[in-house]
Amino acid sequence: MAENVKYNEESIKSLDWREHIRLRPGMYIGKLGDGSAQDDGIYVLVKEILDNSIDEHMMGYGRTIDIKISEHVVEVRDYGRGIPLGKVIDCVSKINTGGKYDSGAFQKSVGLNGVGTKAVNALSSHFKVQSFREGKSKVAIFEQGILKDEKMLDKVSERNGTKIIFTPDGTVFKNYHFIPEYLENQIWNYAFLNAGLTINFNGKKFFSENGLRDLLERKVDEESSRYPIIHLKGNDIELAITHSNQYGEEYYSFVNGQFTTQGGTHLAAFRESIVKTIREFFKKDYDASDIRQSVVAAIAVRVLEPVFESQTKTKLGSHSVGPDGPTLRTFVNDFVKTALDNYLHENPETANALLKRILQSERERKEISGIKKLANERAKKANLHNKKLRDCRVHYDDAKADIEAKNQTMLFITEGDSASGSITKSRDVQTQAVFSLRGKPLNCYGMTKKVVYENEEFNLLQHALNIEDGIESLRYRKIVIATDADVDGMHIRLLIMTYFLQFFPDLVKNGHLFILDTPLFRVRNKKETIYCYTDEERQRAIAKLGKSCEITRFKGLGEISPEEFGGFIGEDIRLDPIILSKDTKVSDLLGFYMGKNTPDRQSFIIQNLKIEKDIVEEGDLTKKGEELEEAELS
């Protein structure tokens, strides 16, 4: 077959900048997505524009940035110097063009590749850039990277700066939507890393006086923090650290203002230096896992010409702080060793509280060490002989899997053979895996991590995800709970969420947990089939197809044929992310929904079911609430 393929001069193609970006968008902005994950492409587009405004602020130009984001349109206005008017078009449409190659103008910038704004332009159905400088302005308008209009204005009264308005291209980002919580987290990070900068976003003001200390205060409430947040600052480095009552480790790392969601060399050095410094301070060789258990920390560094592992800049690969500087490991270790050691000597109450947390972690680890060993042996044996996990091909040869493929991996957690069978037959075997639960999982609220090793389902799930020692080695980018849309299915969903929130809260906080949204109805006639996810969609479908159409109510995942299911977990998959707001206290949340406060919870369920009053009679509400309560306590 290969012999029939011609390879000659005509086989060699040269693409212009916009064609290449649109053909291979993943090379420039990572995965596309629909906005349900916080690192989906539409948020990268916003970040690329904001990075330029932040860089202006870092250089001392502009203390305010205005952002407006509607359902599909993004507008960013900064008050920096403004793009030089003669280079406005070049800066947004010529690859490898920008002011950041001049290290004197942008010494420690994020966007050094001259690509970001061009990628936004090429991947937008509408892109408008306007620069204001000394009473003059230049405007350019593009569609999918193609210049459609430009004009120079000689007399304008607006302050210096740059305004960019763009609409992500719906043919590239299918069915996309912005989730406000993701945008607010993104903007808060900019505020925390640039103390004194004011960002106005859709009528809200984002401002931080205390940098990373403010970030940790948003992430950890006072009640769960074991000691006051330690906040340390030096030249080109800032960190904040505390320990909480939750399981796991939680880190937020930044380089030159860029949120490195996948960490990198700076975070590895930080984790190492925390252990080393604390061991030396207490003069005892504590186990590293006991020291880092329940840690919540943030680190920000600034380096010259940072090297990232991909264009999306989510993982730092640099090993030094600059061409002539020390290694990042040495730089971070030296700072932490001096600053943290001094702080603990000066604050003995904090040091004592930290020691108590370490000793508690040590006791808990030793209590489950025997059980853990047996459980690990059982898990290894189970992986060889049972079929609970139908893995994806990406993991058969991790070395050959590219970053983009790994970013697409997801694990569906299902209950029962029929549901797992439908998903298994219709999934993308390259990136989608299936884990099948046997019956309802245990309500683990209030239990210790010992139960994870004693309970076979929890233990095997933990090993399937590879999160026993933290989420750094998490094997799937997305963990998707796929249960029936009935009372039992919702209860199973609650129990799985409780498991993750109780023992692996950092997995949820880092945006890895989702609910699969499957259609409730199928409405069809001889010419067309419409799948409906809500009753409102069902009514619209009936109106469109006529009253003689056939209506099917799906009660369980097993009722949906594999052929149909393929459409719901493919390119048009609908996922609802599990998002914890800054005001959410995990302990209170679990206590209310999974604890013993039966009357309060039953009242809450009944009251909130009243949103269905148009299709459910009042008398049925109490009955339905009692069914949910009975299922929850069973």
TIMARKE-983889 format. One record per residue (C-alpha): residue number from 1; x, y, z. Coordinates in nm, 2 decimals, decimal comma, always signed. Example, Ala and Ser with C-alpha at 12.3 -4.5 7.8 and 13.67 -1.06 7.14 Angstrom:
BEGIN
   seq        u        v        w
     1    +1,23    -0,45    +0,78
     2    +1,37    -0,11    +0,71
***
This chain:
BEGIN
   seq        u        v        w
     1    +0,00    +0,00    +0,00
     2    +0,29    +0,24    +0,09
     3    +0,43    +0,18    -0,26
     4    +0,13    +0,37    -0,42
     5    +0,20    +0,69    -0,21
     6    +0,39    +0,95    -0,42
     7    +0,67    +1,14    -0,24
     8    +0,80    +1,42    -0,46
     9    +0,84    +1,80    -0,47
    10    +0,46    +1,84    -0,45
    11    +0,46    +1,65    -0,12
    12    +0,65    +1,93    +0,05
    13    +0,41    +2,19    +0,19
    14    +0,49    +2,53    +0,34
    15    +0,22    +2,67    +0,57
    16    +0,20    +3,04    +0,67
    17    +0,18    +3,13    +1,04
    18    -0,19    +3,12    +1,08
    19    -0,24    +2,80    +0,88
    20    +0,01    +2,62    +1,09
    21    -0,15    +2,74    +1,42
    22    -0,50    +2,65    +1,30
    23    -0,38    +2,31    +1,17
    24    -0,18    +2,22    +1,49
    25    -0,34    +2,43    +1,77
    26    -0,23    +2,19    +2,04
    27    +0,13    +2,28    +1,98
    28    +0,05    +2,64    +2,08
    29    -0,22    +2,63    +2,34
    30    -0,23    +2,26    +2,46
    31    -0,56    +2,08    +2,45
    32    -0,86    +2,25    +2,30
    33    -1,16    +2,14    +2,52
    34    -1,49    +2,31    +2,58
    35    -1,40    +2,51    +2,89
    36    -1,50    +2,24    +3,14
    37    -1,14    +2,20    +3,25
    38    -0,93    +2,49    +3,39
    39    -0,64    +2,43    +3,14
    40    -0,86    +2,41    +2,83
    41    -0,76    +2,62    +2,54
    42    -1,00    +2,91    +2,58
    43    -0,84    +3,00    +2,92
    44    -0,50    +2,98    +2,76
    45    -0,61    +3,24    +2,51
    46    -0,71    +3,47    +2,79
    47    -0,38    +3,41    +2,97
    48    -0,17    +3,48    +2,66
    49    -0,33    +3,83    +2,63
    50    -0,32    +3,90    +3,00
    51    +0,05    +3,80    +3,02
    52    +0,14    +4,09    +2,80
    53    -0,05    +4,33    +3,02
    54    +0,11    +4,18    +3,33
    55    +0,46    +4,22    +3,17
    56    +0,39    +4,59    +3,12
    57    +0,29    +4,62    +3,48
    58    +0,61    +4,44    +3,60
    59    +0,82    +4,69    +3,40
    60    +0,65    +4,97    +3,59
    61    +0,38    +5,08    +3,34
    62    +0,02    +5,05    +3,44
    63    -0,13    +4,98    +3,78
    64    -0,48    +4,87    +3,65
    65    -0,61    +4,61    +3,40
    66    -0,97    +4,60    +3,29
    67    -1,12    +4,27    +3,18
    68    -1,47    +4,20    +3,05
    69    -1,57    +3,85    +2,95
    70    -1,92    +3,76    +2,83
    71    -2,04    +3,42    +2,71
    72    -1,80    +3,43    +2,41
    73    -1,63    +3,76    +2,39
    74    -1,31    +3,86    +2,58
    75    -1,19    +4,22    +2,62
    76    -0,87    +4,32    +2,79
    77    -0,75    +4,68    +2,84
    78    -0,43    +4,77    +3,01
    79    -0,27    +5,11    +3,07
    80    +0,09    +5,04    +2,99
    81    +0,30    +5,20    +2,72
    82    +0,09    +5,06    +2,43
    83    +0,23    +4,87    +2,13
    84    +0,44    +5,10    +1,91
    85    +0,19    +5,22    +1,65
    86    +0,40    +5,12    +1,35
    87    +0,43    +4,76    +1,48
    88    +0,08    +4,69    +1,59
    89    -0,01    +4,46    +1,30
    90    +0,33    +4,28    +1,31
    91    +0,31    +4,21    +1,69
    92    -0,02    +4,02    +1,65
    93    +0,03    +3,86    +1,31
    94    +0,40    +3,79    +1,25
    95    +0,54    +3,49    +1,43
    96    +0,85    +3,54    +1,64
    97    +0,79    +3,92    +1,66
    98    +0,77    +4,11    +1,98
    99    +0,94    +4,34    +2,23
   100    +1,05    +4,06    +2,47
   101    +1,35    +3,96    +2,27
   102    +1,51    +4,28    +2,40
   103    +1,61    +4,17    +2,75
   104    +1,65    +4,53    +2,85
   105    +1,28    +4,59    +2,80
   106    +1,14    +4,27    +2,95
   107    +1,41    +4,11    +3,17
   108    +1,20    +3,85    +3,34
   109    +0,90    +3,80    +3,12
   110    +0,67    +3,50    +3,07
   111    +0,61    +3,54    +2,70
   112    +0,95    +3,51    +2,53
   113    +0,86    +3,31    +2,23
   114    +0,68    +3,57    +2,02
   115    +0,39    +3,33    +1,96
   116    +0,11    +3,39    +2,22
   117    -0,09    +3,68    +2,08
   118    -0,05    +3,54    +1,73
   119    -0,21    +3,21    +1,84
   120    -0,50    +3,40    +1,99
   121    -0,54    +3,60    +1,67
   122    -0,53    +3,29    +1,45
   123    -0,77    +3,09    +1,67
   124    -1,03    +3,37    +1,70
   125    -1,33    +3,43    +1,46
   126    -1,29    +3,80    +1,55
   127    -0,98    +3,98    +1,68
   128    -0,94    +4,35    +1,73
   129    -0,63    +4,52    +1,86
   130    -0,60    +4,89    +1,94
   131    -0,29    +5,07    +2,08
   132    -0,30    +5,41    +2,24
   133    +0,02    +5,62    +2,25
   134    +0,06    +5,99    +2,32
   135    -0,28    +6,10    +2,18
   136    -0,27    +5,87    +1,88
   137    -0,41    +5,53    +1,81
   138    -0,38    +5,24    +1,57
   139    -0,66    +4,98    +1,52
   140    -0,65    +4,65    +1,33
   141    -0,92    +4,39    +1,29
   142    -0,87    +4,03    +1,19
   143    -1,08    +3,72    +1,13
   144    -0,91    +3,38    +1,18
   145    -0,58    +3,57    +1,16
   146    -0,66    +3,74    +0,83
   147    -0,63    +4,12    +0,84
   148    -0,97    +4,27    +0,74
   149    -0,93    +4,64    +0,83
   150    -0,69    +4,89    +0,98
   151    -0,68    +5,26    +1,05
   152    -0,48    +5,53    +1,22
   153    -0,65    +5,78    +1,45
   154    -0,46    +6,11    +1,50
   155    -0,65    +6,25    +1,79
   156    -0,77    +6,04    +2,08
   157    -0,81    +6,13    +2,45
   158    -0,77    +5,78    +2,60
   159    -0,48    +5,70    +2,82
   160    -0,18    +5,51    +2,69
   161    -0,21    +5,13    +2,67
   162    -0,35    +4,84    +2,46
   163    -0,70    +4,71    +2,42
   164    -0,77    +4,36    +2,27
   165    -1,11    +4,22    +2,20
   166    -1,14    +3,86    +2,06
   167    -1,40    +3,58    +2,02
   168    -1,26    +3,23    +2,02
   169    -1,34    +3,05    +1,70
   170    -1,64    +2,81    +1,75
   171    -1,52    +2,59    +1,47
   172    -1,20    +2,52    +1,67
   173    -1,34    +2,53    +2,03
   174    -1,67    +2,34    +1,98
   175    -1,96    +2,41    +2,22
   176    -1,72    +2,61    +2,44
   177    -1,82    +2,81    +2,75
   178    -1,63    +3,01    +3,01
   179    -1,67    +2,89    +3,37
   180    -1,66    +3,21    +3,60
   181    -1,48    +3,02    +3,88
   182    -1,19    +2,93    +3,66
   183    -1,16    +3,28    +3,53
   184    -1,16    +3,42    +3,88
   185    -0,90    +3,18    +4,00
   186    -0,68    +3,27    +3,70
   187    -0,72    +3,64    +3,77
   188    -0,67    +3,61    +4,15
   189    -0,33    +3,44    +4,07
   190    -0,23    +3,74    +3,88
   191    -0,33    +3,97    +4,17
   192    -0,14    +3,76    +4,43
   193    +0,17    +3,76    +4,22
   194    +0,16    +4,13    +4,16
   195    +0,09    +4,30    +4,49
   196    -0,04    +4,65    +4,42
   197    -0,20    +4,57    +4,08
   198    -0,57    +4,63    +4,05
   199    -0,76    +4,40    +3,81
   200    -1,13    +4,48    +3,74
   201    -1,31    +4,18    +3,60
   202    -1,68    +4,20    +3,51
   203    -1,75    +4,46    +3,79
   204    -1,54    +4,28    +4,06
   205    -1,21    +4,42    +4,19
   206    -0,92    +4,19    +4,24
   207    -0,64    +4,33    +4,45
   208    -0,37    +4,18    +4,69
   209    -0,15    +4,35    +4,94
   210    +0,03    +4,04    +5,08
   211    +0,10    +3,83    +4,77
   212    +0,12    +3,45    +4,84
   213    +0,00    +3,49    +5,19
   214    -0,33    +3,61    +5,06
   215    -0,34    +3,32    +4,82
   216    -0,30    +3,06    +5,10
   217    -0,56    +3,24    +5,31
   218    -0,81    +3,19    +5,03
   219    -0,71    +2,82    +5,01
   220    -0,70    +2,73    +5,38
   221    -0,95    +2,85    +5,64
   222    -0,82    +2,94    +5,99
   223    -0,99    +2,65    +6,16
   224    -0,81    +2,38    +5,95
   225    -0,47    +2,56    +5,95
   226    -0,24    +2,41    +6,22
   227    -0,04    +2,73    +6,26
   228    -0,03    +3,08    +6,11
   229    +0,09    +3,10    +5,75
   230    +0,46    +3,14    +5,71
   231    +0,53    +3,41    +5,45
   232    +0,89    +3,46    +5,33
   233    +1,02    +3,69    +5,06
   234    +1,36    +3,75    +4,90
   235    +1,51    +3,87    +4,58
   236    +1,32    +3,69    +4,30
   237    +1,16    +3,44    +4,53
   238    +0,85    +3,44    +4,75
   239    +0,69    +3,15    +4,94
   240    +0,41    +3,08    +5,18
   241    +0,36    +2,76    +5,38
   242    +0,13    +2,60    +5,64
   243    -0,01    +2,26    +5,74
   244    -0,38    +2,17    +5,76
   245    -0,59    +1,89    +5,88
   246    -0,66    +1,74    +5,54
   247    -0,48    +1,45    +5,37
   248    -0,24    +1,50    +5,08
   249    -0,01    +1,78    +4,97
   250    -0,12    +2,09    +4,80
   251    +0,11    +2,32    +4,61
   252    +0,08    +2,63    +4,39
   253    +0,39    +2,72    +4,19
   254    +0,47    +3,02    +3,97
   255    +0,75    +3,13    +3,74
   256    +0,77    +3,50    +3,63
   257    +0,40    +3,53    +3,71
   258    +0,30    +3,21    +3,52
   259    +0,10    +2,95    +3,71
   260    +0,29    +2,62    +3,65
   261    +0,01    +2,38    +3,71
   262    +0,24    +2,08    +3,65
   263    +0,52    +2,21    +3,86
   264    +0,87    +2,16    +3,74
   265    +1,23    +2,21    +3,86
   266    +1,14    +2,50    +4,10
   267    +0,86    +2,30    +4,27
   268    +1,08    +1,99    +4,30
   269    +1,35    +2,20    +4,47
   270    +1,10    +2,36    +4,70
   271    +0,96    +2,02    +4,82
   272    +1,31    +1,89    +4,87
   273    +1,42    +2,20    +5,07
   274    +1,12    +2,19    +5,30
   275    +1,21    +1,84    +5,41
   276    +1,58    +1,92    +5,44
   277    +1,54    +2,24    +5,64
   278    +1,28    +2,09    +5,89
   279    +1,50    +1,78    +5,95
   280    +1,80    +2,00    +6,03
   281    +1,59    +2,24    +6,25
   282    +1,45    +1,95    +6,47
   283    +1,78    +1,75    +6,43
   284    +1,59    +1,44    +6,35
   285    +1,56    +1,24    +6,02
   286    +1,18    +1,24    +5,99
   287    +1,03    +1,06    +5,69
   288    +0,98    +1,30    +5,40
   289    +0,61    +1,19    +5,37
   290    +0,55    +1,28    +5,73
   291    +0,69    +1,63    +5,69
   292    +0,50    +1,70    +5,37
   293    +0,17    +1,53    +5,47
   294    -0,11    +1,79    +5,48
   295    +0,12    +2,07    +5,36
   296    -0,04    +2,36    +5,17
   297    +0,23    +2,59    +5,01
   298    +0,30    +2,83    +4,73
   299    +0,62    +2,94    +4,57
   300    +0,70    +3,20    +4,31
   301    +1,04    +3,26    +4,14
   302    +1,16    +3,50    +3,87
   303    +1,43    +3,38    +3,64
   304    +1,60    +3,51    +3,32
   305    +1,48    +3,34    +3,00
   306    +1,28    +3,06    +3,16
   307    +1,26    +2,73    +2,96
   308    +0,92    +2,55    +2,97
   309    +0,85    +2,20    +2,86
   310    +0,57    +2,32    +2,62
   311    +0,43    +2,64    +2,47
   312    +0,15    +2,64    +2,73
   313    +0,42    +2,69    +3,00
   314    +0,26    +2,47    +3,26
   315    +0,59    +2,30    +3,36
   316    +0,93    +2,46    +3,42
   317    +1,23    +2,29    +3,27
   318    +1,49    +2,55    +3,35
   319    +1,78    +2,43    +3,57
   320    +1,93    +2,77    +3,65
   321    +1,80    +3,12    +3,74
   322    +1,99    +3,27    +3,44
   323    +2,28    +3,22    +3,20
   324    +2,54    +3,31    +3,47
   325    +2,33    +3,23    +3,78
   326    +2,32    +2,94    +4,02
   327    +2,11    +2,63    +3,96
   328    +1,74    +2,67    +4,06
   329    +1,79    +2,38    +4,31
   330    +2,07    +2,57    +4,48
   331    +1,89    +2,90    +4,47
   332    +1,57    +2,77    +4,62
   333    +1,75    +2,55    +4,88
   334    +1,97    +2,83    +5,00
   335    +1,68    +3,07    +5,05
   336    +1,45    +2,81    +5,22
   337    +1,74    +2,69    +5,44
   338    +1,81    +3,04    +5,57
   339    +1,47    +3,21    +5,57
   340    +1,26    +2,91    +5,70
   341    +1,51    +2,81    +5,96
   342    +1,53    +3,17    +6,09
   343    +1,15    +3,19    +6,10
   344    +1,11    +2,87    +6,31
   345    +1,38    +2,99    +6,56
   346    +1,20    +3,32    +6,59
   347    +0,85    +3,17    +6,63
   348    +0,87    +2,87    +6,86
   349    +0,49    +2,83    +6,89
   350    +0,47    +2,78    +6,51
   351    +0,76    +2,53    +6,53
   352    +0,59    +2,33    +6,81
   353    +0,26    +2,32    +6,61
   354    +0,45    +2,20    +6,30
   355    +0,63    +1,93    +6,50
   356    +0,29    +1,81    +6,64
   357    +0,16    +1,78    +6,28
   358    +0,47    +1,58    +6,18
   359    +0,44    +1,34    +6,47
   360    +0,07    +1,29    +6,40
   361    +0,14    +1,20    +6,04
   362    +0,42    +0,96    +6,16
   363    +0,18    +0,78    +6,40
   364    -0,09    +0,75    +6,13
   365    +0,16    +0,61    +5,88
   366    +0,29    +0,35    +6,12
   367    -0,06    +0,25    +6,22
   368    -0,14    +0,15    +5,86
   369    +0,20    +0,03    +5,75
   370    +0,11    -0,34    +5,79
   371    -0,23    -0,31    +5,63
   372    -0,08    -0,10    +5,35
   373    +0,17    -0,37    +5,26
   374    -0,10    -0,64    +5,24
   375    -0,33    -0,41    +5,05
   376    -0,05    -0,33    +4,79
   377    +0,01    -0,70    +4,74
   378    -0,36    -0,76    +4,69
   379    -0,38    -0,47    +4,44
   380    -0,09    -0,62    +4,24
   381    -0,25    -0,96    +4,23
   382    -0,59    -0,80    +4,14
   383    -0,44    -0,60    +3,85
   384    -0,32    -0,93    +3,70
   385    -0,63    -1,13    +3,74
   386    -0,94    -0,91    +3,74
   387    -1,10    -0,68    +3,48
   388    -1,20    -0,39    +3,70
   389    -0,97    -0,15    +3,51
   390    -0,98    -0,14    +3,13
   391    -0,68    +0,08    +3,07
   392    -0,61    +0,31    +2,77
   393    -0,33    +0,25    +2,53
   394    -0,15    +0,57    +2,63
   395    -0,04    +0,38    +2,94
   396    +0,08    +0,07    +2,76
   397    +0,39    +0,26    +2,66
   398    +0,43    +0,58    +2,85
   399    +0,76    +0,66    +2,70
   400    +0,61    +0,69    +2,35
   401    +0,30    +0,88    +2,45
   402    +0,33    +1,26    +2,38
   403    +0,22    +1,53    +2,62
   404    -0,09    +1,62    +2,42
   405    -0,21    +1,25    +2,44
   406    -0,15    +1,23    +2,81
   407    -0,35    +1,56    +2,86
   408    -0,65    +1,39    +2,70
   409    -0,65    +1,08    +2,92
   410    -0,96    +1,02    +3,13
   411    -1,09    +0,75    +3,36
   412    -1,46    +0,67    +3,38
   413    -1,57    +0,54    +3,71
   414    -1,89    +0,33    +3,66
   415    -2,11    +0,10    +3,87
   416    -2,23    -0,23    +3,73
   417    -2,15    -0,44    +3,43
   418    -2,41    -0,29    +3,19
   419    -2,29    +0,07    +3,23
   420    -1,92    -0,02    +3,22
   421    -1,99    -0,24    +2,92
   422    -2,15    +0,04    +2,72
   423    -1,87    +0,28    +2,79
   424    -1,60    +0,02    +2,73
   425    -1,74    -0,07    +2,38
   426    -1,78    +0,30    +2,27
   427    -1,48    +0,47    +2,43
   428    -1,17    +0,59    +2,26
   429    -0,93    +0,31    +2,36
   430    -0,63    +0,54    +2,30
   431    -0,71    +0,79    +2,58
   432    -1,02    +0,67    +2,77
   433    -1,01    +0,40    +3,05
   434    -1,29    +0,25    +3,25
   435    -1,29    +0,14    +3,62
   436    -1,60    -0,06    +3,73
   437    -1,72    -0,05    +4,09
   438    -1,89    -0,35    +4,24
   439    -2,20    -0,22    +4,42
   440    -2,22    +0,10    +4,63
   441    -1,89    +0,22    +4,78
   442    -1,86    +0,28    +5,15
   443    -1,95    +0,61    +5,31
   444    -1,61    +0,70    +5,43
   445    -1,69    +1,04    +5,59
   446    -1,51    +1,08    +5,92
   447    -1,29    +0,77    +5,87
   448    -0,91    +0,76    +5,86
   449    -0,70    +0,67    +5,56
   450    -0,68    +0,32    +5,71
   451    -1,01    +0,24    +5,54
   452    -0,86    +0,31    +5,19
   453    -0,64    +0,00    +5,24
   454    -0,89    -0,21    +5,42
   455    -1,17    -0,16    +5,15
   456    -1,09    -0,35    +4,83
   457    -1,28    -0,11    +4,60
   458    -1,10    +0,20    +4,74
   459    -0,76    +0,03    +4,74
   460    -0,79    -0,08    +4,38
   461    -0,92    +0,26    +4,27
   462    -0,63    +0,43    +4,44
   463    -0,38    +0,21    +4,26
   464    -0,56    +0,25    +3,92
   465    -0,51    +0,63    +3,96
   466    -0,16    +0,59    +4,11
   467    -0,22    +0,85    +4,38
   468    -0,11    +0,65    +4,69
   469    +0,19    +0,89    +4,74
   470    +0,02    +1,20    +4,60
   471    -0,12    +1,33    +4,27
   472    +0,21    +1,41    +4,11
   473    +0,20    +1,06    +3,94
   474    -0,18    +1,08    +3,86
   475    -0,23    +0,86    +3,55
   476    -0,53    +1,04    +3,41
   477    -0,59    +1,41    +3,35
   478    -0,97    +1,37    +3,41
   479    -1,15    +1,15    +3,65
   480    -1,51    +1,12    +3,54
   481    -1,79    +0,98    +3,76
   482    -2,04    +0,81    +3,53
   483    -2,35    +0,69    +3,72
   484    -2,72    +0,66    +3,64
   485    -2,93    +0,97    +3,66
   486    -3,16    +0,82    +3,93
   487    -3,16    +0,82    +4,31
   488    -2,92    +0,53    +4,34
   489    -2,68    +0,68    +4,08
   490    -2,68    +1,01    +4,26
   491    -2,60    +0,84    +4,59
   492    -2,31    +0,65    +4,43
   493    -2,19    +0,98    +4,29
   494    -2,20    +1,13    +4,64
   495    -2,01    +0,84    +4,79
   496    -1,73    +0,86    +4,53
   497    -1,70    +1,24    +4,58
   498    -1,68    +1,18    +4,95
   499    -1,39    +0,94    +4,90
   500    -1,19    +1,19    +4,70
   501    -1,27    +1,49    +4,92
   502    -1,19    +1,30    +5,24
   503    -0,86    +1,14    +5,14
   504    -0,74    +1,32    +4,82
   505    -0,88    +1,68    +4,84
   506    -0,59    +1,82    +4,63
   507    -0,71    +1,61    +4,34
   508    -1,04    +1,79    +4,35
   509    -0,89    +2,13    +4,41
   510    -0,66    +2,09    +4,11
   511    -0,95    +2,04    +3,88
   512    -0,93    +1,67    +3,80
   513    -1,28    +1,55    +3,91
   514    -1,58    +1,57    +3,68
   515    -1,94    +1,43    +3,65
   516    -2,04    +1,28    +3,31
   517    -2,35    +1,45    +3,18
   518    -2,56    +1,20    +2,98
   519    -2,89    +1,27    +2,80
   520    -3,21    +1,21    +2,99
   521    -3,43    +1,19    +2,67
   522    -3,41    +1,08    +2,31
   523    -3,66    +1,26    +2,08
   524    -3,68    +1,14    +1,72
   525    -3,88    +1,10    +1,41
   526    -3,80    +0,93    +1,08
   527    -3,57    +1,22    +0,97
   528    -3,39    +1,34    +1,28
   529    -3,28    +1,24    +1,63
   530    -3,23    +1,49    +1,92
   531    -3,07    +1,40    +2,25
   532    -3,19    +1,61    +2,54
   533    -3,01    +1,67    +2,87
   534    -3,29    +1,87    +3,04
   535    -3,67    +1,88    +3,03
   536    -3,65    +2,22    +2,87
   537    -3,44    +2,07    +2,58
   538    -3,70    +1,79    +2,55
   539    -3,99    +2,04    +2,52
   540    -3,80    +2,23    +2,25
   541    -3,72    +1,90    +2,06
   542    -4,09    +1,80    +2,07
   543    -4,18    +2,14    +1,93
   544    -3,93    +2,11    +1,65
   545    -4,00    +1,75    +1,55
   546    -4,38    +1,75    +1,61
   547    -4,60    +1,57    +1,86
   548    -4,60    +1,24    +1,67
   549    -4,23    +1,20    +1,75
   550    -4,10    +0,91    +1,96
   551    -3,97    +1,00    +2,31
   552    -3,74    +0,77    +2,51
   553    -3,65    +0,84    +2,87
   554    -3,31    +0,70    +2,96
   555    -3,30    +0,58    +3,32
   556    -2,96    +0,41    +3,32
   557    -2,64    +0,42    +3,13
   558    -2,69    +0,05    +3,05
   559    -3,00    +0,14    +2,85
   560    -2,80    +0,35    +2,60
   561    -2,65    +0,14    +2,32
   562    -2,27    +0,15    +2,27
   563    -2,33    +0,31    +1,93
   564    -2,53    +0,60    +2,09
   565    -2,29    +0,62    +2,38
   566    -2,00    +0,69    +2,15
   567    -2,15    +1,03    +2,07
   568    -2,18    +1,13    +2,43
   569    -1,82    +1,05    +2,54
   570    -1,65    +1,16    +2,21
   571    -1,58    +1,50    +2,08
   572    -1,91    +1,65    +2,21
   573    -1,87    +1,51    +2,56
   574    -2,04    +1,71    +2,83
   575    -1,86    +1,72    +3,17
   576    -1,95    +1,91    +3,48
   577    -1,64    +2,00    +3,68
   578    -1,64    +1,96    +4,06
   579    -1,53    +2,31    +4,18
   580    -1,46    +2,41    +4,54
   581    -1,52    +2,78    +4,59
   582    -1,30    +2,98    +4,83
   583    -1,58    +2,97    +5,09
   584    -1,62    +2,60    +5,08
   585    -1,50    +2,41    +5,39
   586    -1,46    +2,05    +5,30
   587    -1,52    +1,93    +5,66
   588    -1,84    +2,12    +5,69
   589    -1,95    +2,02    +5,34
   590    -1,90    +1,65    +5,41
   591    -2,05    +1,68    +5,75
   592    -2,38    +1,82    +5,61
   593    -2,43    +1,59    +5,32
   594    -2,27    +1,27    +5,45
   595    -2,30    +1,30    +5,83
   596    -2,58    +1,22    +6,08
   597    -2,78    +1,55    +6,06
   598    -3,08    +1,37    +5,90
   599    -3,37    +1,62    +5,96
   600    -3,17    +1,92    +5,83
   601    -3,05    +1,74    +5,52
   602    -3,39    +1,60    +5,44
   603    -3,54    +1,95    +5,47
   604    -3,27    +2,08    +5,24
   605    -3,33    +1,81    +4,98
   606    -3,71    +1,87    +4,97
   607    -3,67    +2,25    +4,94
   608    -3,42    +2,22    +4,66
   609    -3,63    +1,97    +4,47
   610    -3,90    +2,24    +4,43
   611    -3,72    +2,36    +4,12
   612    -3,91    +2,08    +3,95
   613    -4,25    +2,20    +4,07
   614    -4,38    +2,23    +3,71
   615    -4,33    +1,86    +3,64
   616    -4,36    +1,71    +3,99
   617    -4,66    +1,74    +4,22
   618    -4,60    +1,88    +4,57
   619    -4,70    +1,56    +4,73
   620    -4,43    +1,37    +4,53
   621    -4,16    +1,60    +4,66
   622    -4,17    +1,47    +5,02
   623    -4,18    +1,12    +4,89
   624    -3,88    +1,19    +4,66
   625    -3,69    +1,36    +4,94
   626    -3,75    +1,06    +5,17
   627    -3,62    +0,82    +4,89
   628    -3,30    +1,02    +4,86
   629    -3,25    +1,03    +5,24
   630    -3,32    +0,66    +5,27
   631    -3,07    +0,58    +4,99
   632    -2,81    +0,81    +5,14
   633    -2,82    +0,64    +5,48
   634    -2,83    +0,28    +5,35
***
